[in-house]
Amino acid sequence: MLQQARGGDTADLGSFRVLAVAILLGVIGPEVFIVQPGFVQGLVQHLGFDEKGANYTASAEMFGIAATTVALTFLAHRFDWRRVLNASLLVMFAANVACTFVRDLETFAVVRFLAGFGAGGVVSLSFTVIGLTPSPDRNFGLLIMWVLIYGALGLFVMPSAFDVLGMSGVLWFFALFPLVALPFVRYMPQTGETAAQVEQDAVDLGALLKMSALLAMFVYYLAQGAVWANLFLIGVNAGIGEQQVANGLTISQFAGIGGALAAVLLAHRTSRAFALVIGIVVGTVVLYPLVGKTGSMLFALVVFIYNFAWNFTNPIQLGAMASFDRRGRVVVYAVAAQMCGLAFGPFLAAMVISNGNLVPVIWLGIGLFFLSLALFLPPVLAQARRSHGVAVT
C-alpha cells in the first residue's frame, strides 16, 4: 500500500526498506534502557550513586521518553515525522555528550531526562510505524530480536567498557550511536495517518475494554521497569561477581531473541489469550527464586527464562493492541502507556528499596505482573469473540 505523504513524497509502509529503518530506529531509541541493568550498576560503581539515586536517575531518563511519547500520541499528526526524528536523534547526541561533563546526581538526572526526551521521539515514531505495517505481531517480533542482539552485546561488554573507557567512554557511545540513523530518516514516512494497514482481525472495542488494555500495558511495564533496572544490582548484592552477572544477562538476551522469534513463528497460529497467559505467568513465577539465596547458575537460569517470557509476551501485546481498533490509534496509545510504565518502574522500585534490600522490588514486580494479566484478558478475549462474528457488549 503506497502512502501519499505531504509534499508529494511517497512511502510504502509494507516495504522492507521502511521496516528496516524503523527497526534501526527502534534499536537506537531505547539504547540505554536495553542495557539499563549494566548502566545502573555503572552509576553505582563508577559515579558513586547509591541504589536509590541510580534508580531515580534511570527513572528520570524513562520519564523523558514517556513525556515525548505521550506528547506525540496527541500531536504527531501535526508534525513532519522526519523532522521530529532528526531533531530527536540530535538531542540524544547532545544530551549524552553533556553527561560526560556531569558527576553530581541531581544534574546528571536532569540531563538524562533530556536524553530520554530525545529518545522518546525515536521510540514513539519507530514503534508507531511498525504498528501500522502489515503483520505487526511478526514485525514487532523482528524489532525485539534486533533490540536484544544489541542488548546481549552491550551487557556483555559493559563491565570491560567501564573498566577501560570509564563512564565517559560509554556515554560517548550512547551519543554517537544515534547519528548512525540520520542518513536513513529520509526513508521514513512523513506521516502515517493515511497509511495504516489494519490487521484483518481488527475490531472496534468499546472504551472500557480499550482502557483496560491500556492500563494492563502500563501495569505490565511498571513491573518490568522496576525489575529490569535492578537485575544487575540483585545479582551483585547476592554476592555474584559483576562479570558473572553480566554473562548471565547477556545469555538471557539471547533467550529473549528466542522468545521474540517464538512470537513471530506463532503469530496467528495460537490464540493471543493463551500466549499471554503462558508468557506472563512463566515470566512472573520464575522471579520467585530471586527472593532467596541466589548463586550464579540459578541467577543465570532465572534471567534466561524471564527474558524469554518477557520478549515472547511483548510482540503479542503490541499485536493485540493493533487489533483493538480499525484506525491504528490504540497501538499508539499503548506505546505511550508502555513508556510511562517503564518510567515509573525504577521510581517505584527506589521507593520500596530499604537499606540496599532489593527483595521488595521482586515482590512488587510479581504482584504487578499478575495484575496486568487480569487486565489484559477481558479485551483480548472480547476481540477474539468479535473477530469471529460474535458481538461483544
BAVO-224235 format. One record per residue (C-alpha): residue number from 0; residue in one letter; x, y, z. Coordinates in nm, 4 decimals, m for minus. Example, Ala and Ser with C-alpha at 12.3 -4.5 7.8 and 13.67 -1.06 7.14 Angstrom:
2
- k/r/u/v/w
- 0/A/1.2300/m0.4500/0.7800
- 1/S/1.3670/m0.1060/0.7140
//
This chain:
393
- k/r/u/v/w
- 0/M/0.0000/0.0000/0.0000
- 1/L/0.1543/0.3299/m0.1099
- 2/Q/0.1168/0.6322/0.1108
- 3/Q/0.0961/0.9764/m0.0479
- 4/A/0.2767/1.1919/0.2062
- 5/R/0.2925/1.5672/0.2379
- 6/G/0.4978/1.7416/m0.0240
- 7/G/0.4287/1.4706/m0.2841
- 8/D/0.6561/1.2210/m0.1120
- 9/T/0.5602/0.8558/m0.1014
- 10/A/0.6389/0.5780/0.1412
- 11/D/0.5283/0.2181/0.1330
- 12/L/0.4663/0.1034/0.4887
- 13/G/0.4726/m0.2544/0.3650
- 14/S/0.8211/m0.2247/0.2145
- 15/F/1.1357/m0.3868/0.3503
- 16/R/1.3203/m0.0529/0.3424
- 17/V/1.0745/0.1240/0.5697
- 18/L/1.0649/m0.1739/0.8053
- 19/A/1.4466/m0.1937/0.8189
- 20/V/1.4833/0.1766/0.9021
- 21/A/1.2040/0.1563/1.1607
- 22/I/1.3825/m0.1380/1.3257
- 23/L/1.7153/0.0512/1.3272
- 24/L/1.5462/0.3465/1.4950
- 25/G/1.3625/0.1076/1.7287
- 26/V/1.7007/m0.0210/1.8489
- 27/I/1.8573/0.3245/1.8849
- 28/G/1.5675/0.4829/2.0740
- 29/P/1.5895/0.2600/2.3848
- 30/E/1.9694/0.2242/2.3579
- 31/V/2.0226/0.2870/2.7311
- 32/F/1.7117/0.1132/2.8596
- 33/I/1.8051/m0.2147/2.6916
- 34/V/2.1343/m0.2241/2.8838
- 35/Q/1.9868/m0.0498/3.1874
- 36/P/2.0941/m0.3125/3.4454
- 37/G/2.4581/m0.2593/3.3452
- 38/F/2.4151/0.1178/3.3239
- 39/V/2.2579/0.1365/3.6710
- 40/Q/2.5431/m0.0715/3.8111
- 41/G/2.7868/0.1678/3.6421
- 42/L/2.6189/0.4642/3.8110
- 43/V/2.6695/0.2952/4.1484
- 44/Q/3.0263/0.1759/4.0928
- 45/H/3.1774/0.4497/3.8759
- 46/L/2.9837/0.7630/3.9715
- 47/G/2.9276/0.6714/4.3358
- 48/F/2.5473/0.6958/4.3350
- 49/D/2.3644/0.4753/4.5852
- 50/E/2.0968/0.2262/4.4721
- 51/K/1.8131/0.4734/4.5239
- 52/G/1.9954/0.7505/4.3378
- 53/A/2.0777/0.5201/4.0468
- 54/N/1.7130/0.4129/4.0211
- 55/Y/1.5922/0.7730/4.0308
- 56/T/1.8382/0.8558/3.7523
- 57/A/1.7176/0.5631/3.5394
- 58/S/1.3623/0.6726/3.6076
- 59/A/1.4395/1.0315/3.5025
- 60/E/1.5510/0.9136/3.1581
- 61/M/1.2408/0.6998/3.1194
- 62/F/1.0240/0.9940/3.2260
- 63/G/1.1815/1.1883/2.9391
- 64/I/1.0960/0.9072/2.6979
- 65/A/0.7429/0.8873/2.8372
- 66/A/0.6893/1.2637/2.8132
- 67/T/0.7747/1.2736/2.4434
- 68/T/0.5827/0.9559/2.3696
- 69/V/0.2679/1.0865/2.5374
- 70/A/0.3015/1.4243/2.3628
- 71/L/0.3423/1.2628/2.0206
- 72/T/0.0413/1.0422/2.0854
- 73/F/m0.1709/1.3545/2.0539
- 74/L/0.0500/1.5810/1.8389
- 75/A/0.2308/1.3553/1.5900
- 76/H/m0.0246/1.4258/1.3157
- 77/R/0.0716/1.7948/1.3277
- 78/F/0.4419/1.7441/1.2588
- 79/D/0.6626/1.6098/0.9855
- 80/W/0.7800/1.2771/1.1303
- 81/R/1.1185/1.3001/0.9600
- 82/R/1.1923/1.6366/1.1189
- 83/V/1.0895/1.5037/1.4592
- 84/L/1.3173/1.2031/1.4162
- 85/N/1.6156/1.4125/1.3050
- 86/A/1.5699/1.6531/1.5957
- 87/S/1.5266/1.3666/1.8418
- 88/L/1.8461/1.1933/1.7294
- 89/L/2.0424/1.5181/1.7655
- 90/V/1.9011/1.5770/2.1151
- 91/M/2.0136/1.2260/2.2139
- 92/F/2.3621/1.3046/2.0852
- 93/A/2.3869/1.6398/2.2649
- 94/A/2.2474/1.5155/2.5978
- 95/N/2.4784/1.2146/2.6132
- 96/V/2.7792/1.4337/2.5369
- 97/A/2.6678/1.6731/2.8117
- 98/C/2.6523/1.3828/3.0582
- 99/T/3.0267/1.3267/3.0179
- 100/F/3.0854/1.6604/3.1963
- 101/V/2.8467/1.5941/3.4891
- 102/R/2.9073/1.3959/3.8071
- 103/D/2.6552/1.5124/4.0697
- 104/L/2.3319/1.3155/4.0990
- 105/E/2.0760/1.5932/4.0526
- 106/T/2.2317/1.7465/3.7408
- 107/F/2.3040/1.4059/3.5905
- 108/A/1.9393/1.3051/3.6360
- 109/V/1.8218/1.6253/3.4648
- 110/V/2.0474/1.5653/3.1654
- 111/R/1.9373/1.2002/3.1467
- 112/F/1.5797/1.3304/3.1329
- 113/L/1.6784/1.5370/2.8284
- 114/A/1.8422/1.2327/2.6684
- 115/G/1.5189/1.0444/2.7278
- 116/F/1.3191/1.3334/2.5835
- 117/G/1.5066/1.2865/2.2566
- 118/A/1.4882/0.9068/2.2717
- 119/G/1.1120/0.9244/2.3204
- 120/G/1.0602/1.0758/1.9765
- 121/V/1.2601/0.7943/1.8177
- 122/V/1.0836/0.5211/2.0177
- 123/S/0.7351/0.6609/1.9608
- 124/L/0.7558/0.7062/1.5856
- 125/S/0.9517/0.3882/1.5107
- 126/F/0.7090/0.1769/1.7136
- 127/T/0.4130/0.3582/1.5584
- 128/V/0.5361/0.2901/1.2052
- 129/I/0.5802/m0.0804/1.2844
- 130/G/0.2338/m0.0894/1.4404
- 131/L/0.0902/0.0486/1.1138
- 132/T/0.2588/m0.2138/0.8945
- 133/P/0.1023/m0.5421/0.7835
- 134/S/0.1541/m0.8279/1.0336
- 135/P/0.2514/m0.6116/1.3326
- 136/D/0.2909/m0.9206/1.5580
- 137/R/0.5638/m1.0524/1.3278
- 138/N/0.7286/m0.7144/1.2729
- 139/F/0.7339/m0.6273/1.6434
- 140/G/0.8930/m0.9671/1.6983
- 141/L/1.1627/m0.8840/1.4420
- 142/L/1.2235/m0.5464/1.6087
- 143/I/1.2597/m0.7061/1.9511
- 144/M/1.5004/m0.9662/1.8137
- 145/W/1.7359/m0.6924/1.6891
- 146/V/1.6956/m0.4924/2.0095
- 147/L/1.8017/m0.7992/2.2060
- 148/I/2.1015/m0.8688/1.9847
- 149/Y/2.2172/m0.5165/2.0635
- 150/G/2.1371/m0.5711/2.4321
- 151/A/2.3235/m0.9004/2.4508
- 152/L/2.6398/m0.7487/2.3070
- 153/G/2.6033/m0.4354/2.5187
- 154/L/2.5551/m0.6113/2.8505
- 155/F/2.8431/m0.8470/2.7793
- 156/V/3.0967/m0.5710/2.7117
- 157/M/2.9757/m0.3138/2.9662
- 158/P/3.1910/m0.4256/3.2633
- 159/S/3.5029/m0.4226/3.0433
- 160/A/3.3954/m0.0979/2.8775
- 161/F/3.3572/0.0712/3.2157
- 162/D/3.6995/m0.0567/3.3250
- 163/V/3.8753/0.0515/3.0050
- 164/L/3.6825/0.3624/2.8976
- 165/G/3.5098/0.4707/3.2174
- 166/M/3.1607/0.6165/3.2295
- 167/S/3.2568/0.8913/2.9831
- 168/G/3.3570/0.6406/2.7157
- 169/V/3.0280/0.4517/2.7489
- 170/L/2.8347/0.7788/2.7299
- 171/W/3.0216/0.8721/2.4106
- 172/F/2.8976/0.5501/2.2540
- 173/F/2.5408/0.6404/2.3521
- 174/A/2.6000/0.9829/2.1955
- 175/L/2.7371/0.8584/1.8630
- 176/F/2.5045/0.5637/1.8025
- 177/P/2.2005/0.7863/1.7218
- 178/L/2.3992/0.9634/1.4488
- 179/V/2.4155/0.6349/1.2540
- 180/A/2.0450/0.6669/1.1692
- 181/L/2.0481/1.0254/1.0417
- 182/P/2.1154/0.9372/0.6733
- 183/F/1.8253/0.6893/0.6717
- 184/V/1.5499/0.9005/0.8273
- 185/R/1.4522/1.0206/0.4774
- 186/Y/1.3115/0.6734/0.4059
- 187/M/1.0572/0.7006/0.6869
- 188/P/0.7057/0.8300/0.6126
- 189/Q/0.6345/1.1956/0.6817
- 190/T/0.3035/1.0981/0.8364
- 191/G/0.1274/0.7683/0.8912
- 192/E/m0.2307/0.8756/0.9352
- 193/T/m0.3485/0.7688/0.5907
- 194/A/m0.1254/0.4659/0.5584
- 195/A/m0.2306/0.2299/0.8343
- 196/Q/m0.2549/m0.1265/0.7100
- 197/V/m0.5046/m0.2605/0.9589
- 198/E/m0.4947/m0.6231/1.0703
- 199/Q/m0.7670/m0.8427/0.9195
- 200/D/m0.8939/m0.9317/1.2667
- 201/A/m0.9057/m0.5696/1.3873
- 202/V/m1.2299/m0.4702/1.5598
- 203/D/m1.3542/m0.1585/1.7343
- 204/L/m1.3736/m0.2403/2.1038
- 205/G/m1.5635/m0.0241/2.3494
- 206/A/m1.3930/0.2472/2.5507
- 207/L/m1.3942/0.0453/2.8747
- 208/L/m1.2180/m0.2520/2.7160
- 209/K/m0.9638/m0.0254/2.5486
- 210/M/m0.8925/0.1424/2.8823
- 211/S/m0.8450/m0.1978/3.0452
- 212/A/m0.5940/m0.2908/2.7739
- 213/L/m0.4006/0.0339/2.8082
- 214/L/m0.3968/0.0081/3.1881
- 215/A/m0.2724/m0.3520/3.1524
- 216/M/0.0092/m0.2269/2.9300
- 217/F/0.1029/0.0398/3.1846
- 218/V/0.0969/m0.2025/3.4805
- 219/Y/0.2988/m0.4679/3.2963
- 220/Y/0.5752/m0.2226/3.2113
- 221/L/0.5595/m0.0657/3.5550
- 222/A/0.6609/m0.4093/3.6830
- 223/Q/0.9118/m0.4544/3.4032
- 224/G/1.0741/m0.1163/3.4677
- 225/A/1.1107/m0.1922/3.8386
- 226/V/1.2592/m0.5396/3.7930
- 227/W/1.4764/m0.4870/3.4842
- 228/A/1.6574/m0.1798/3.6162
- 229/N/1.7657/m0.3715/3.9265
- 230/L/1.8631/m0.7147/3.7937
- 231/F/2.2353/m0.6332/3.7886
- 232/L/2.2198/m0.4976/4.1440
- 233/I/2.0187/m0.8023/4.2568
- 234/G/2.2913/m1.0306/4.1251
- 235/V/2.5789/m0.8295/4.2704
- 236/N/2.4071/m0.7940/4.6095
- 237/A/2.3683/m1.1733/4.6140
- 238/G/2.7472/m1.1990/4.6074
- 239/I/2.7821/m1.2847/4.2379
- 240/G/3.0760/m1.1272/4.0531
- 241/E/2.9997/m0.8438/3.8138
- 242/Q/3.1217/m1.0261/3.5042
- 243/Q/2.9228/m1.3370/3.6041
- 244/V/2.6116/m1.1209/3.6364
- 245/A/2.6894/m0.9612/3.3000
- 246/N/2.7371/m1.3041/3.1451
- 247/G/2.4038/m1.4232/3.2809
- 248/L/2.2247/m1.1149/3.1499
- 249/T/2.3980/m1.1497/2.8134
- 250/I/2.2851/m1.5107/2.7792
- 251/S/1.9362/m1.4014/2.8815
- 252/Q/1.9294/m1.1571/2.5908
- 253/F/1.9797/m1.4457/2.3513
- 254/A/1.6932/m1.6212/2.5302
- 255/G/1.4923/m1.3058/2.4651
- 256/I/1.5750/m1.3351/2.0953
- 257/G/1.4353/m1.6870/2.1105
- 258/G/1.1224/m1.5554/2.2811
- 259/A/1.0692/m1.2895/2.0142
- 260/L/1.1308/m1.5483/1.7414
- 261/A/0.8758/m1.7800/1.9038
- 262/A/0.6235/m1.4958/1.8958
- 263/V/0.6985/m1.4397/1.5259
- 264/L/0.6536/m1.8082/1.4443
- 265/L/0.3349/m1.8427/1.6496
- 266/A/0.1694/m1.5244/1.5190
- 267/H/m0.1882/m1.6154/1.4150
- 268/R/m0.1212/m1.9839/1.4966
- 269/T/m0.2440/m1.9732/1.8551
- 270/S/m0.4819/m1.7504/2.0464
- 271/R/m0.3387/m1.4311/2.1903
- 272/A/m0.5104/m1.5002/2.5220
- 273/F/m0.3347/m1.8357/2.5590
- 274/A/0.0007/m1.6871/2.4549
- 275/L/m0.0339/m1.4004/2.7036
- 276/V/m0.1232/m1.6339/2.9906
- 277/I/0.1788/m1.8541/2.9217
- 278/G/0.4190/m1.5615/2.8709
- 279/I/0.3125/m1.3565/3.1732
- 280/V/0.2687/m1.6458/3.4184
- 281/V/0.6034/m1.8079/3.3310
- 282/G/0.7841/m1.4727/3.3370
- 283/T/0.6354/m1.3921/3.6769
- 284/V/0.6712/m1.7225/3.8607
- 285/V/1.0366/m1.7561/3.7603
- 286/L/1.1236/m1.4418/3.9612
- 287/Y/1.0410/m1.6122/4.2924
- 288/P/1.3840/m1.7827/4.3365
- 289/L/1.5464/m1.4386/4.3468
- 290/V/1.3737/m1.3791/4.6821
- 291/G/1.6039/m1.6308/4.8498
- 292/K/1.9748/m1.7043/4.8234
- 293/T/2.0879/m1.6793/4.4617
- 294/G/2.4022/m1.8353/4.3127
- 295/S/2.5415/m1.7540/3.9705
- 296/M/2.3884/m2.0587/3.7979
- 297/L/2.0442/m2.0028/3.9490
- 298/F/2.0596/m1.6312/3.8678
- 299/A/2.1524/m1.7094/3.5066
- 300/L/1.8657/m1.9591/3.4765
- 301/V/1.6126/m1.7162/3.6238
- 302/V/1.7048/m1.4259/3.3973
- 303/F/1.7232/m1.6658/3.0982
- 304/I/1.3624/m1.7779/3.1438
- 305/Y/1.2466/m1.4301/3.2456
- 306/N/1.3871/m1.2654/2.9341
- 307/F/1.2475/m1.5374/2.7081
- 308/A/0.8992/m1.4907/2.8559
- 309/W/0.9099/m1.1094/2.8501
- 310/N/1.0169/m1.0922/2.4869
- 311/F/0.7697/m1.3588/2.3833
- 312/T/0.4936/m1.1580/2.5510
- 313/N/0.5834/m0.8119/2.4213
- 314/P/0.5072/m0.8591/2.0484
- 315/I/0.1890/m1.0476/2.1385
- 316/Q/0.0790/m0.7499/2.3482
- 317/L/0.1580/m0.4944/2.0784
- 318/G/m0.0038/m0.7065/1.8088
- 319/A/m0.3153/m0.7335/2.0225
- 320/M/m0.3223/m0.3569/2.0698
- 321/A/m0.3102/m0.3128/1.6919
- 322/S/m0.6286/m0.5224/1.6633
- 323/F/m0.8379/m0.3292/1.9155
- 324/D/m0.9460/m0.0591/1.6702
- 325/R/m0.9565/m0.0102/1.2928
- 326/R/m0.7653/0.3188/1.2813
- 327/G/m0.4404/0.2039/1.4396
- 328/R/m0.4723/0.4508/1.7274
- 329/V/m0.4767/0.2089/2.0238
- 330/V/m0.1285/0.0789/1.9443
- 331/V/m0.0027/0.4387/1.9509
- 332/Y/m0.1580/0.4908/2.2952
- 333/A/m0.0163/0.1542/2.4003
- 334/V/0.3401/0.2626/2.3246
- 335/A/0.2809/0.5708/2.5407
- 336/A/0.1432/0.3530/2.8227
- 337/Q/0.4434/0.1229/2.7871
- 338/M/0.6912/0.4092/2.8159
- 339/C/0.5059/0.5605/3.1123
- 340/G/0.5204/0.2264/3.2923
- 341/L/0.8925/0.1937/3.2237
- 342/A/0.9412/0.5484/3.3548
- 343/F/0.7576/0.4957/3.6818
- 344/G/0.9019/0.1468/3.7375
- 345/P/1.2512/0.2419/3.8630
- 346/F/1.0984/0.5338/4.0570
- 347/L/0.8596/0.2955/4.2354
- 348/A/1.1440/0.0489/4.2911
- 349/A/1.3514/0.3215/4.4565
- 350/M/1.0641/0.3866/4.6976
- 351/V/1.0495/0.0246/4.8187
- 352/I/1.4260/m0.0331/4.8461
- 353/S/1.5329/m0.0163/5.2095
- 354/N/1.8985/m0.0197/5.3174
- 355/G/2.0022/m0.1833/4.9911
- 356/N/1.7447/m0.4653/5.0298
- 357/L/1.6084/m0.5417/4.6808
- 358/V/1.3678/m0.8235/4.7738
- 359/P/1.0691/m0.5816/4.7921
- 360/V/1.1372/m0.4926/4.4278
- 361/I/1.0935/m0.8587/4.3296
- 362/W/0.7643/m0.8909/4.5190
- 363/L/0.6455/m0.5636/4.3655
- 364/G/0.7163/m0.6968/4.0173
- 365/I/0.5416/m1.0291/4.0821
- 366/G/0.2243/m0.8601/4.2047
- 367/L/0.2081/m0.6105/3.9200
- 368/F/0.2695/m0.8741/3.6521
- 369/F/m0.0261/m1.0808/3.7730
- 370/L/m0.2444/m0.7683/3.7896
- 371/S/m0.1562/m0.6856/3.4297
- 372/L/m0.2686/m1.0308/3.3153
- 373/A/m0.6066/m0.9822/3.4835
- 374/L/m0.6460/m0.6517/3.2985
- 375/F/m0.5277/m0.7884/2.9628
- 376/L/m0.7586/m1.0888/2.9354
- 377/P/m1.1009/m0.9143/2.9041
- 378/P/m1.0133/m0.7038/2.5952
- 379/V/m0.8138/m0.9860/2.4336
- 380/L/m1.0984/m1.2342/2.4753
- 381/A/m1.3538/m0.9749/2.3606
- 382/Q/m1.1537/m0.9053/2.0450
- 383/A/m1.1278/m1.2769/1.9708
- 384/R/m1.5028/m1.3274/2.0044
- 385/R/m1.5934/m1.0217/1.7983
- 386/S/m1.3445/m1.1043/1.5215
- 387/H/m1.5242/m1.4374/1.4838
- 388/G/m1.8571/m1.2637/1.4398
- 389/V/m1.9879/m1.2703/1.7972
- 390/A/m2.0932/m0.9325/1.9302
- 391/V/m1.9339/m0.8128/2.2484
- 392/T/m2.1021/m0.5608/2.4724
//
